[in-house]
Amino acid sequence: MEKMVYNCQQKQDFSFRGIYNSMNRRAFVKEIATLTQKSESTIYNWISGKYSPDCLSQSHIANYLGIPAEVLFPEKKEAAV
């Protein structure tokens, strides 16, 4: 059996930003803000990658969306010095 190869445009993005981009954005932000009891501006900061949600918020979001936190919020790779 051959391994399936995905085109970048066909590959589903299950990151937090990818989910945001695939949904009604305003409703998504409101839902996540309500779920995590954080401000909408905080949610926008998470989406932009400026900040990451704390572990408890990541857990709530992962349970709500049914996607593992490791997939939603992959760790950023540090640049080698």
Jmol script that loads the backbone (N, CA, C; Angstrom):
load data "model"
ATOM      1  N   MET A   1       0.848  -1.176   0.000  1.00  0.00           N
ATOM      2  CA  MET A   1       0.000   0.000   0.000  1.00  0.00           C
ATOM      3  C   MET A   1       0.894   1.241   0.000  1.00  0.00           C
ATOM      4  N   GLU A   2       0.607   2.161  -0.892  1.00  0.00           N
ATOM      5  CA  GLU A   2       1.395   3.388  -0.988  1.00  0.00           C
ATOM      6  C   GLU A   2       0.995   4.381   0.100  1.00  0.00           C
ATOM      7  N   LYS A   3       1.985   5.112   0.550  1.00  0.00           N
ATOM      8  CA  LYS A   3       1.731   6.162   1.533  1.00  0.00           C
ATOM      9  C   LYS A   3       1.027   7.330   0.859  1.00  0.00           C
ATOM     10  N   MET A   4      -0.006   7.841   1.504  1.00  0.00           N
ATOM     11  CA  MET A   4      -0.752   8.963   0.951  1.00  0.00           C
ATOM     12  C   MET A   4       0.047  10.250   1.128  1.00  0.00           C
ATOM     13  N   VAL A   5       0.188  11.021   0.077  1.00  0.00           N
ATOM     14  CA  VAL A   5       0.914  12.291   0.128  1.00  0.00           C
ATOM     15  C   VAL A   5      -0.097  13.414  -0.075  1.00  0.00           C
ATOM     16  N   TYR A   6      -0.070  14.365   0.848  1.00  0.00           N
ATOM     17  CA  TYR A   6      -1.015  15.476   0.795  1.00  0.00           C
ATOM     18  C   TYR A   6      -0.364  16.721   0.232  1.00  0.00           C
ATOM     19  N   ASN A   7      -1.107  17.421  -0.553  1.00  0.00           N
ATOM     20  CA  ASN A   7      -0.723  18.742  -1.016  1.00  0.00           C
ATOM     21  C   ASN A   7      -0.962  19.681   0.168  1.00  0.00           C
ATOM     22  N   CYS A   8      -0.140  20.679   0.345  1.00  0.00           N
ATOM     23  CA  CYS A   8      -0.293  21.617   1.468  1.00  0.00           C
ATOM     24  C   CYS A   8      -1.695  22.221   1.515  1.00  0.00           C
ATOM     25  N   GLN A   9      -2.280  22.486   0.364  1.00  0.00           N
ATOM     26  CA  GLN A   9      -3.599  23.091   0.330  1.00  0.00           C
ATOM     27  C   GLN A   9      -4.683  22.096   0.721  1.00  0.00           C
ATOM     28  N   GLN A  10      -4.427  20.798   0.560  1.00  0.00           N
ATOM     29  CA  GLN A  10      -5.421  19.788   0.880  1.00  0.00           C
ATOM     30  C   GLN A  10      -5.311  19.327   2.335  1.00  0.00           C
ATOM     31  N   LYS A  11      -4.172  19.488   2.925  1.00  0.00           N
ATOM     32  CA  LYS A  11      -3.942  19.004   4.277  1.00  0.00           C
ATOM     33  C   LYS A  11      -4.755  19.818   5.279  1.00  0.00           C
ATOM     34  N   GLN A  12      -5.480  19.116   6.125  1.00  0.00           N
ATOM     35  CA  GLN A  12      -6.286  19.780   7.151  1.00  0.00           C
ATOM     36  C   GLN A  12      -5.365  20.307   8.253  1.00  0.00           C
ATOM     37  N   ASP A  13      -5.542  21.535   8.639  1.00  0.00           N
ATOM     38  CA  ASP A  13      -4.734  22.157   9.684  1.00  0.00           C
ATOM     39  C   ASP A  13      -5.532  22.139  10.985  1.00  0.00           C
ATOM     40  N   PHE A  14      -5.104  21.299  11.923  1.00  0.00           N
ATOM     41  CA  PHE A  14      -5.808  21.178  13.195  1.00  0.00           C
ATOM     42  C   PHE A  14      -5.156  22.002  14.304  1.00  0.00           C
ATOM     43  N   SER A  15      -4.293  22.949  13.935  1.00  0.00           N
ATOM     44  CA  SER A  15      -3.741  23.845  14.952  1.00  0.00           C
ATOM     45  C   SER A  15      -4.850  24.800  15.406  1.00  0.00           C
ATOM     46  N   PHE A  16      -4.621  25.476  16.495  1.00  0.00           N
ATOM     47  CA  PHE A  16      -5.610  26.416  17.021  1.00  0.00           C
ATOM     48  C   PHE A  16      -5.938  27.478  15.970  1.00  0.00           C
ATOM     49  N   ARG A  17      -4.912  28.012  15.328  1.00  0.00           N
ATOM     50  CA  ARG A  17      -5.135  29.015  14.279  1.00  0.00           C
ATOM     51  C   ARG A  17      -5.846  28.408  13.075  1.00  0.00           C
ATOM     52  N   GLY A  18      -5.501  27.180  12.726  1.00  0.00           N
ATOM     53  CA  GLY A  18      -6.144  26.509  11.608  1.00  0.00           C
ATOM     54  C   GLY A  18      -7.627  26.295  11.845  1.00  0.00           C
ATOM     55  N   ILE A  19      -7.989  25.923  13.065  1.00  0.00           N
ATOM     56  CA  ILE A  19      -9.404  25.758  13.423  1.00  0.00           C
ATOM     57  C   ILE A  19     -10.102  27.116  13.336  1.00  0.00           C
ATOM     58  N   TYR A  20      -9.471  28.133  13.873  1.00  0.00           N
ATOM     59  CA  TYR A  20     -10.014  29.500  13.818  1.00  0.00           C
ATOM     60  C   TYR A  20     -10.277  29.915  12.372  1.00  0.00           C
ATOM     61  N   ASN A  21      -9.317  29.657  11.491  1.00  0.00           N
ATOM     62  CA  ASN A  21      -9.451  30.049  10.084  1.00  0.00           C
ATOM     63  C   ASN A  21     -10.561  29.300   9.354  1.00  0.00           C
ATOM     64  N   SER A  22     -10.914  28.118   9.843  1.00  0.00           N
ATOM     65  CA  SER A  22     -11.908  27.306   9.145  1.00  0.00           C
ATOM     66  C   SER A  22     -13.332  27.516   9.654  1.00  0.00           C
ATOM     67  N   MET A  23     -13.506  28.352  10.652  1.00  0.00           N
ATOM     68  CA  MET A  23     -14.816  28.532  11.272  1.00  0.00           C
ATOM     69  C   MET A  23     -15.284  29.989  11.166  1.00  0.00           C
ATOM     70  N   ASN A  24     -16.478  30.222  11.685  1.00  0.00           N
ATOM     71  CA  ASN A  24     -16.965  31.590  11.872  1.00  0.00           C
ATOM     72  C   ASN A  24     -16.066  32.187  12.948  1.00  0.00           C
ATOM     73  N   ARG A  25     -15.163  33.051  12.555  1.00  0.00           N
ATOM     74  CA  ARG A  25     -14.098  33.522  13.445  1.00  0.00           C
ATOM     75  C   ARG A  25     -14.615  34.234  14.688  1.00  0.00           C
ATOM     76  N   ARG A  26     -15.561  35.103  14.523  1.00  0.00           N
ATOM     77  CA  ARG A  26     -16.083  35.874  15.658  1.00  0.00           C
ATOM     78  C   ARG A  26     -16.747  34.941  16.674  1.00  0.00           C
ATOM     79  N   ALA A  27     -17.559  34.012  16.188  1.00  0.00           N
ATOM     80  CA  ALA A  27     -18.243  33.063  17.069  1.00  0.00           C
ATOM     81  C   ALA A  27     -17.232  32.162  17.771  1.00  0.00           C
ATOM     82  N   PHE A  28     -16.182  31.749  17.057  1.00  0.00           N
ATOM     83  CA  PHE A  28     -15.150  30.904  17.637  1.00  0.00           C
ATOM     84  C   PHE A  28     -14.467  31.607  18.807  1.00  0.00           C
ATOM     85  N   VAL A  29     -14.091  32.865  18.601  1.00  0.00           N
ATOM     86  CA  VAL A  29     -13.418  33.633  19.656  1.00  0.00           C
ATOM     87  C   VAL A  29     -14.328  33.776  20.872  1.00  0.00           C
ATOM     88  N   LYS A  30     -15.597  34.083  20.647  1.00  0.00           N
ATOM     89  CA  LYS A  30     -16.541  34.227  21.763  1.00  0.00           C
ATOM     90  C   LYS A  30     -16.694  32.921  22.539  1.00  0.00           C
ATOM     91  N   GLU A  31     -16.810  31.797  21.801  1.00  0.00           N
ATOM     92  CA  GLU A  31     -16.956  30.491  22.449  1.00  0.00           C
ATOM     93  C   GLU A  31     -15.739  30.148  23.300  1.00  0.00           C
ATOM     94  N   ILE A  32     -14.551  30.345  22.745  1.00  0.00           N
ATOM     95  CA  ILE A  32     -13.327  30.017  23.477  1.00  0.00           C
ATOM     96  C   ILE A  32     -13.142  30.952  24.667  1.00  0.00           C
ATOM     97  N   ALA A  33     -13.484  32.224  24.514  1.00  0.00           N
ATOM     98  CA  ALA A  33     -13.394  33.175  25.629  1.00  0.00           C
ATOM     99  C   ALA A  33     -14.323  32.763  26.760  1.00  0.00           C
ATOM    100  N   THR A  34     -15.525  32.359  26.413  1.00  0.00           N
ATOM    101  CA  THR A  34     -16.487  31.918  27.419  1.00  0.00           C
ATOM    102  C   THR A  34     -16.009  30.632  28.085  1.00  0.00           C
ATOM    103  N   LEU A  35     -15.543  29.695  27.282  1.00  0.00           N
ATOM    104  CA  LEU A  35     -15.070  28.405  27.785  1.00  0.00           C
ATOM    105  C   LEU A  35     -13.915  28.566  28.772  1.00  0.00           C
ATOM    106  N   THR A  36     -12.965  29.419  28.436  1.00  0.00           N
ATOM    107  CA  THR A  36     -11.752  29.572  29.251  1.00  0.00           C
ATOM    108  C   THR A  36     -11.850  30.700  30.272  1.00  0.00           C
ATOM    109  N   GLN A  37     -12.927  31.471  30.196  1.00  0.00           N
ATOM    110  CA  GLN A  37     -13.120  32.631  31.075  1.00  0.00           C
ATOM    111  C   GLN A  37     -11.982  33.643  30.929  1.00  0.00           C
ATOM    112  N   LYS A  38     -11.582  33.842  29.662  1.00  0.00           N
ATOM    113  CA  LYS A  38     -10.545  34.820  29.320  1.00  0.00           C
ATOM    114  C   LYS A  38     -11.172  35.880  28.418  1.00  0.00           C
ATOM    115  N   SER A  39     -10.492  36.991  28.255  1.00  0.00           N
ATOM    116  CA  SER A  39     -11.007  38.051  27.380  1.00  0.00           C
ATOM    117  C   SER A  39     -10.820  37.665  25.914  1.00  0.00           C
ATOM    118  N   GLU A  40     -11.614  38.288  25.073  1.00  0.00           N
ATOM    119  CA  GLU A  40     -11.487  38.037  23.642  1.00  0.00           C
ATOM    120  C   GLU A  40     -10.123  38.482  23.128  1.00  0.00           C
ATOM    121  N   SER A  41      -9.580  39.554  23.688  1.00  0.00           N
ATOM    122  CA  SER A  41      -8.253  40.000  23.248  1.00  0.00           C
ATOM    123  C   SER A  41      -7.186  38.953  23.588  1.00  0.00           C
ATOM    124  N   THR A  42      -7.357  38.259  24.699  1.00  0.00           N
ATOM    125  CA  THR A  42      -6.434  37.173  25.052  1.00  0.00           C
ATOM    126  C   THR A  42      -6.511  36.062  24.017  1.00  0.00           C
ATOM    127  N   ILE A  43      -7.726  35.721  23.601  1.00  0.00           N
ATOM    128  CA  ILE A  43      -7.910  34.663  22.604  1.00  0.00           C
ATOM    129  C   ILE A  43      -7.248  35.073  21.287  1.00  0.00           C
ATOM    130  N   TYR A  44      -7.417  36.331  20.877  1.00  0.00           N
ATOM    131  CA  TYR A  44      -6.762  36.809  19.656  1.00  0.00           C
ATOM    132  C   TYR A  44      -5.236  36.735  19.780  1.00  0.00           C
ATOM    133  N   ASN A  45      -4.700  36.991  20.961  1.00  0.00           N
ATOM    134  CA  ASN A  45      -3.251  36.872  21.176  1.00  0.00           C
ATOM    135  C   ASN A  45      -2.801  35.419  21.037  1.00  0.00           C
ATOM    136  N   TRP A  46      -3.608  34.484  21.504  1.00  0.00           N
ATOM    137  CA  TRP A  46      -3.291  33.060  21.329  1.00  0.00           C
ATOM    138  C   TRP A  46      -3.308  32.692  19.854  1.00  0.00           C
ATOM    139  N   ILE A  47      -4.313  33.167  19.151  1.00  0.00           N
ATOM    140  CA  ILE A  47      -4.454  32.851  17.726  1.00  0.00           C
ATOM    141  C   ILE A  47      -3.269  33.397  16.940  1.00  0.00           C
ATOM    142  N   SER A  48      -2.847  34.605  17.263  1.00  0.00           N
ATOM    143  CA  SER A  48      -1.736  35.228  16.541  1.00  0.00           C
ATOM    144  C   SER A  48      -0.396  34.596  16.891  1.00  0.00           C
ATOM    145  N   GLY A  49      -0.340  33.860  17.988  1.00  0.00           N
ATOM    146  CA  GLY A  49       0.907  33.247  18.421  1.00  0.00           C
ATOM    147  C   GLY A  49       1.730  34.137  19.321  1.00  0.00           C
ATOM    148  N   LYS A  50       1.195  35.310  19.665  1.00  0.00           N
ATOM    149  CA  LYS A  50       1.920  36.227  20.542  1.00  0.00           C
ATOM    150  C   LYS A  50       2.119  35.597  21.918  1.00  0.00           C
ATOM    151  N   TYR A  51       1.091  34.923  22.404  1.00  0.00           N
ATOM    152  CA  TYR A  51       1.136  34.200  23.684  1.00  0.00           C
ATOM    153  C   TYR A  51       0.523  32.825  23.495  1.00  0.00           C
ATOM    154  N   SER A  52       0.809  31.933  24.430  1.00  0.00           N
ATOM    155  CA  SER A  52       0.207  30.600  24.428  1.00  0.00           C
ATOM    156  C   SER A  52      -0.707  30.468  25.628  1.00  0.00           C
ATOM    157  N   PRO A  53      -1.786  29.715  25.491  1.00  0.00           N
ATOM    158  CA  PRO A  53      -2.670  29.508  26.642  1.00  0.00           C
ATOM    159  C   PRO A  53      -1.969  28.689  27.723  1.00  0.00           C
ATOM    160  N   ASP A  54      -2.378  28.903  28.967  1.00  0.00           N
ATOM    161  CA  ASP A  54      -1.852  28.100  30.061  1.00  0.00           C
ATOM    162  C   ASP A  54      -2.345  26.659  29.903  1.00  0.00           C
ATOM    163  N   CYS A  55      -1.770  25.749  30.659  1.00  0.00           N
ATOM    164  CA  CYS A  55      -2.088  24.320  30.526  1.00  0.00           C
ATOM    165  C   CYS A  55      -3.569  24.015  30.764  1.00  0.00           C
ATOM    166  N   LEU A  56      -4.174  24.665  31.743  1.00  0.00           N
ATOM    167  CA  LEU A  56      -5.583  24.422  32.035  1.00  0.00           C
ATOM    168  C   LEU A  56      -6.458  24.877  30.871  1.00  0.00           C
ATOM    169  N   SER A  57      -6.180  26.043  30.319  1.00  0.00           N
ATOM    170  CA  SER A  57      -6.941  26.534  29.171  1.00  0.00           C
ATOM    171  C   SER A  57      -6.747  25.622  27.960  1.00  0.00           C
ATOM    172  N   GLN A  58      -5.516  25.176  27.738  1.00  0.00           N
ATOM    173  CA  GLN A  58      -5.253  24.254  26.635  1.00  0.00           C
ATOM    174  C   GLN A  58      -6.074  22.975  26.797  1.00  0.00           C
ATOM    175  N   SER A  59      -6.139  22.478  28.013  1.00  0.00           N
ATOM    176  CA  SER A  59      -6.905  21.263  28.294  1.00  0.00           C
ATOM    177  C   SER A  59      -8.393  21.460  28.015  1.00  0.00           C
ATOM    178  N   HIS A  60      -8.950  22.573  28.471  1.00  0.00           N
ATOM    179  CA  HIS A  60     -10.367  22.872  28.229  1.00  0.00           C
ATOM    180  C   HIS A  60     -10.664  22.984  26.734  1.00  0.00           C
ATOM    181  N   ILE A  61      -9.793  23.683  26.017  1.00  0.00           N
ATOM    182  CA  ILE A  61      -9.987  23.874  24.579  1.00  0.00           C
ATOM    183  C   ILE A  61      -9.883  22.528  23.848  1.00  0.00           C
ATOM    184  N   ALA A  62      -8.886  21.731  24.209  1.00  0.00           N
ATOM    185  CA  ALA A  62      -8.698  20.425  23.580  1.00  0.00           C
ATOM    186  C   ALA A  62      -9.916  19.527  23.802  1.00  0.00           C
ATOM    187  N   ASN A  63     -10.433  19.506  25.024  1.00  0.00           N
ATOM    188  CA  ASN A  63     -11.621  18.702  25.313  1.00  0.00           C
ATOM    189  C   ASN A  63     -12.832  19.205  24.544  1.00  0.00           C
ATOM    190  N   TYR A  64     -12.989  20.505  24.466  1.00  0.00           N
ATOM    191  CA  TYR A  64     -14.123  21.114  23.773  1.00  0.00           C
ATOM    192  C   TYR A  64     -14.091  20.818  22.274  1.00  0.00           C
ATOM    193  N   LEU A  65     -12.906  20.927  21.668  1.00  0.00           N
ATOM    194  CA  LEU A  65     -12.777  20.722  20.226  1.00  0.00           C
ATOM    195  C   LEU A  65     -12.567  19.254  19.847  1.00  0.00           C
ATOM    196  N   GLY A  66     -12.201  18.424  20.825  1.00  0.00           N
ATOM    197  CA  GLY A  66     -11.955  17.013  20.543  1.00  0.00           C
ATOM    198  C   GLY A  66     -10.660  16.775  19.788  1.00  0.00           C
ATOM    199  N   ILE A  67      -9.698  17.659  19.995  1.00  0.00           N
ATOM    200  CA  ILE A  67      -8.386  17.565  19.343  1.00  0.00           C
ATOM    201  C   ILE A  67      -7.329  17.672  20.434  1.00  0.00           C
ATOM    202  N   PRO A  68      -6.323  16.789  20.450  1.00  0.00           N
ATOM    203  CA  PRO A  68      -5.292  16.846  21.494  1.00  0.00           C
ATOM    204  C   PRO A  68      -4.590  18.202  21.555  1.00  0.00           C
ATOM    205  N   ALA A  69      -4.268  18.627  22.763  1.00  0.00           N
ATOM    206  CA  ALA A  69      -3.598  19.914  22.963  1.00  0.00           C
ATOM    207  C   ALA A  69      -2.269  19.985  22.215  1.00  0.00           C
ATOM    208  N   GLU A  70      -1.576  18.850  22.092  1.00  0.00           N
ATOM    209  CA  GLU A  70      -0.285  18.829  21.393  1.00  0.00           C
ATOM    210  C   GLU A  70      -0.449  19.175  19.912  1.00  0.00           C
ATOM    211  N   VAL A  71      -1.606  18.862  19.357  1.00  0.00           N
ATOM    212  CA  VAL A  71      -1.888  19.167  17.952  1.00  0.00           C
ATOM    213  C   VAL A  71      -2.342  20.620  17.814  1.00  0.00           C
ATOM    214  N   LEU A  72      -3.193  21.056  18.728  1.00  0.00           N
ATOM    215  CA  LEU A  72      -3.699  22.428  18.692  1.00  0.00           C
ATOM    216  C   LEU A  72      -2.603  23.447  18.944  1.00  0.00           C
ATOM    217  N   PHE A  73      -1.739  23.129  19.892  1.00  0.00           N
ATOM    218  CA  PHE A  73      -0.708  24.077  20.328  1.00  0.00           C
ATOM    219  C   PHE A  73       0.684  23.442  20.272  1.00  0.00           C
ATOM    220  N   PRO A  74       1.189  23.199  19.054  1.00  0.00           N
ATOM    221  CA  PRO A  74       2.528  22.600  18.959  1.00  0.00           C
ATOM    222  C   PRO A  74       3.567  23.561  19.510  1.00  0.00           C
ATOM    223  N   GLU A  75       4.587  23.011  20.127  1.00  0.00           N
ATOM    224  CA  GLU A  75       5.647  23.859  20.669  1.00  0.00           C
ATOM    225  C   GLU A  75       6.428  24.484  19.530  1.00  0.00           C
ATOM    226  N   LYS A  76       6.792  25.745  19.717  1.00  0.00           N
ATOM    227  CA  LYS A  76       7.583  26.453  18.707  1.00  0.00           C
ATOM    228  C   LYS A  76       9.012  25.925  18.760  1.00  0.00           C
ATOM    229  N   LYS A  77       9.598  25.767  17.599  1.00  0.00           N
ATOM    230  CA  LYS A  77      10.987  25.331  17.507  1.00  0.00           C
ATOM    231  C   LYS A  77      11.901  26.538  17.758  1.00  0.00           C
ATOM    232  N   GLU A  78      12.867  26.356  18.640  1.00  0.00           N
ATOM    233  CA  GLU A  78      13.834  27.419  18.926  1.00  0.00           C
ATOM    234  C   GLU A  78      14.873  27.458  17.803  1.00  0.00           C
ATOM    235  N   ALA A  79      15.257  28.625  17.396  1.00  0.00           N
ATOM    236  CA  ALA A  79      16.297  28.768  16.379  1.00  0.00           C
ATOM    237  C   ALA A  79      17.650  28.413  16.980  1.00  0.00           C
ATOM    238  N   ALA A  80      18.426  27.632  16.246  1.00  0.00           N
ATOM    239  CA  ALA A  80      19.760  27.252  16.714  1.00  0.00           C
ATOM    240  C   ALA A  80      20.677  28.462  16.647  1.00  0.00           C
ATOM    241  N   VAL A  81      21.507  28.580  17.680  1.00  0.00           N
ATOM    242  CA  VAL A  81      22.431  29.722  17.741  1.00  0.00           C
ATOM    243  C   VAL A  81      23.817  29.257  17.439  1.00  0.00           C
TER     244      VAL A  81
END
end "model"
wireframe off; spacefill off
backbone 0.3
color backbone group
